[in-house]
Amino acid sequence: MSTIRERNKELILRAASEEFADKGFAATKTSDIAAKAGLPKPNVYYYFKSKENLYREVLESIIEPILQASTPFNADGVPSEVLSGYIRSKIRISRDLPFASKVFASEIMHGAPHLSPDLVDQLNGQAKHNIDCIQTWIDRGQIAPIDPNHLMFSIWAATQTYADFDWQITAITGKTKLDDADYEAAARTIIRLVLKGCEPD
């Protein structure tokens, strides 16, 4: 039973991610989520109680990987290795959780009304920790004296664009869907740009 339960929850979460990403929270119907998941509508309420709870679960499904992506950040780490690892983790999130990424981006653009204060604090605390590490490297002369806030913002923008603006990327590349080679090329390109830009003067 637990296997069936987990399978059904995963089907519903995946379907909900797609529906919320495509239509937004307000316009999404639980009946459409159930239909996309291939399950009866009552199953959505059985497992998640409400559309609001399901939406929060979709958000939390990407917040954990976002927080985990920062694991390499520490002041005593090698900047090139830390930044490379972080960029690769962020690209993997865009590749593996594209719909949840779009939902998260929309949530942030609307002022994060559905994120709990605890999750907001965790995300902001993580970002501050990363930025403090970058500033430490700058103070030690390990990387160029660039603005650490804008370095972090640039990495977010460069990596998340592969999920949030995939339509534009596939239209320009002429592909219906990016493959592993495309994501590897993206990671390598962003890493090269960031590391070259961070080289000490």
C-alpha positions as CSV (number, residue, x, y, z in Angstrom):
1,M,0.0,0.0,0.0
2,S,2.8,2.4,0.8
3,T,4.3,1.9,-2.7
4,I,0.9,2.6,-4.3
5,R,0.5,5.7,-2.0
6,E,3.9,7.1,-2.9
7,R,3.4,6.4,-6.6
8,N,0.0,8.2,-6.6
9,K,1.4,11.1,-4.7
10,E,4.3,11.4,-7.2
11,L,1.9,11.3,-10.1
12,I,-0.2,14.0,-8.6
13,L,2.8,16.2,-7.7
14,R,4.2,15.9,-11.2
15,A,0.8,16.7,-12.8
16,A,0.3,19.6,-10.4
17,S,3.7,21.0,-11.2
18,E,2.9,21.1,-14.8
19,E,-0.6,22.6,-14.3
20,F,0.6,25.3,-11.8
21,A,3.5,26.2,-14.1
22,D,1.2,26.5,-17.1
23,K,-1.8,28.2,-15.6
24,G,-0.8,29.7,-12.2
25,F,-2.3,28.9,-8.9
26,A,-5.7,30.6,-9.2
27,A,-6.5,29.3,-12.7
28,T,-5.5,25.7,-12.0
29,K,-8.3,23.2,-11.3
30,T,-7.9,20.1,-9.2
31,S,-9.9,18.2,-11.8
32,D,-7.3,19.1,-14.4
33,I,-4.5,17.9,-12.1
34,A,-6.3,14.6,-11.5
35,A,-6.9,14.1,-15.2
36,K,-3.3,14.7,-16.0
37,A,-2.2,12.3,-13.3
38,G,-4.7,9.7,-14.5
39,L,-6.4,9.4,-11.1
40,P,-9.8,10.2,-9.7
41,K,-10.3,13.8,-8.4
42,P,-11.0,12.6,-4.8
43,N,-7.5,11.1,-4.8
44,V,-6.1,14.7,-4.9
45,Y,-8.0,15.6,-1.8
46,Y,-7.2,12.3,-0.1
47,Y,-3.5,12.7,-0.4
48,F,-3.2,16.6,-0.2
49,K,-6.4,17.8,1.5
50,S,-6.6,21.0,-0.6
51,K,-5.3,22.8,-3.7
52,E,-3.3,25.1,-1.4
53,N,-1.5,22.2,0.3
54,L,-0.7,20.7,-3.0
55,Y,0.7,24.0,-4.3
56,R,2.9,24.2,-1.2
57,E,4.1,20.7,-1.7
58,V,5.1,21.6,-5.3
59,L,7.1,24.6,-3.9
60,E,8.7,22.5,-1.2
61,S,9.7,19.9,-3.8
62,I,12.1,22.4,-5.3
63,I,13.1,24.3,-2.2
64,E,14.9,21.4,-0.7
65,P,17.2,20.9,-3.8
66,I,17.8,24.6,-3.9
67,L,19.0,24.6,-0.3
68,Q,21.1,21.5,-0.9
69,A,22.8,23.1,-3.9
70,S,24.6,25.4,-1.5
71,T,26.2,22.6,0.4
72,P,29.7,23.2,-1.2
73,F,29.8,26.8,0.0
74,N,32.2,27.4,2.9
75,A,34.8,30.1,3.4
76,D,37.7,27.6,3.4
77,G,36.6,25.9,0.2
78,V,38.4,26.4,-3.1
79,P,36.4,29.1,-4.9
80,S,36.6,27.5,-8.4
81,E,35.4,24.2,-7.0
82,V,32.6,25.6,-4.9
83,L,31.3,27.8,-7.7
84,S,31.5,25.1,-10.3
85,G,29.7,22.6,-8.0
86,Y,27.0,25.2,-7.3
87,I,26.4,26.0,-10.9
88,R,26.2,22.3,-11.8
89,S,23.7,21.7,-9.0
90,K,21.6,24.6,-10.2
91,I,21.6,23.4,-13.8
92,R,20.5,19.9,-12.6
93,I,17.6,21.5,-10.8
94,S,16.5,23.2,-14.1
95,R,16.9,19.9,-16.0
96,D,15.2,17.7,-13.4
97,L,12.5,20.0,-12.0
98,P,11.6,22.4,-14.8
99,F,7.9,22.8,-13.9
100,A,8.5,23.2,-10.2
101,S,11.2,25.8,-11.0
102,K,8.6,27.8,-13.0
103,V,6.2,27.6,-10.2
104,F,8.9,28.8,-7.7
105,A,9.9,31.7,-10.0
106,S,6.2,32.8,-10.3
107,E,5.8,32.5,-6.5
108,I,8.9,34.8,-6.0
109,M,7.7,37.3,-8.6
110,H,4.4,37.6,-6.8
111,G,6.1,38.3,-3.4
112,A,6.1,34.6,-2.1
113,P,2.6,34.7,-0.7
114,H,2.4,30.9,-0.2
115,L,5.9,30.4,1.2
116,S,6.0,30.0,5.0
117,P,8.1,32.5,7.0
118,D,10.4,29.6,7.9
119,L,11.1,28.7,4.3
120,V,11.7,32.3,3.4
121,D,14.2,32.6,6.3
122,Q,15.9,29.4,5.1
123,L,16.2,30.7,1.6
124,N,17.4,34.1,2.6
125,G,19.8,32.7,5.2
126,Q,21.3,30.4,2.5
127,A,21.8,33.2,0.1
128,K,23.4,35.4,2.8
129,H,25.8,32.5,3.7
130,N,26.8,32.1,0.1
131,I,27.4,35.8,-0.4
132,D,29.4,36.0,2.9
133,C,31.6,33.2,1.6
134,I,32.2,35.1,-1.7
135,Q,33.0,38.2,0.3
136,T,35.5,36.3,2.4
137,W,37.3,35.1,-0.8
138,I,37.3,38.7,-2.1
139,D,38.8,40.0,1.1
140,R,41.5,37.3,0.9
141,G,42.3,38.1,-2.7
142,Q,41.3,34.7,-3.9
143,I,38.8,36.1,-6.4
144,A,38.3,39.5,-8.1
145,P,36.7,42.3,-6.1
146,I,33.3,42.0,-7.7
147,D,30.0,42.6,-6.0
148,P,29.1,39.3,-4.3
149,N,25.4,40.0,-4.4
150,H,25.3,40.5,-8.2
151,L,27.5,37.5,-8.8
152,M,25.0,35.4,-7.0
153,F,22.1,37.0,-8.9
154,S,23.9,36.4,-12.2
155,I,24.4,32.7,-11.4
156,W,20.7,32.3,-10.5
157,A,19.6,34.0,-13.7
158,A,22.0,32.1,-15.9
159,T,21.1,28.6,-14.5
160,Q,17.4,29.0,-13.9
161,T,16.7,30.4,-17.4
162,Y,17.0,26.8,-18.7
163,A,13.8,25.9,-16.9
164,D,12.0,29.2,-16.7
165,F,12.5,30.2,-20.3
166,D,12.8,26.8,-22.0
167,W,10.3,27.7,-24.7
168,Q,12.6,30.5,-25.9
169,I,15.7,28.3,-25.7
170,T,14.2,25.4,-27.6
171,A,12.8,27.9,-30.2
172,I,16.2,29.4,-30.8
173,T,18.1,26.0,-30.8
174,G,15.5,24.4,-33.0
175,K,15.0,21.5,-30.6
176,T,11.8,20.2,-29.1
177,K,13.6,19.4,-25.9
178,L,17.1,19.9,-24.5
179,D,19.2,16.8,-23.9
180,D,22.0,16.0,-21.4
181,A,24.6,17.3,-23.8
182,D,22.8,20.7,-23.9
183,Y,22.8,20.9,-20.1
184,E,26.4,19.9,-19.9
185,A,27.3,22.6,-22.5
186,A,25.3,25.1,-20.5
187,A,27.1,24.2,-17.3
188,R,30.5,24.4,-18.9
189,T,29.8,27.7,-20.5
190,I,28.4,29.3,-17.3
191,I,31.3,27.9,-15.2
192,R,33.8,29.3,-17.7
193,L,32.2,32.8,-17.7
194,V,32.0,32.9,-13.9
195,L,35.4,31.6,-13.2
196,K,37.1,33.8,-15.8
197,G,35.2,36.8,-14.4
198,C,36.3,35.9,-10.9
199,E,40.0,35.6,-11.6
200,P,42.0,37.9,-9.3
201,D,43.1,41.2,-11.0
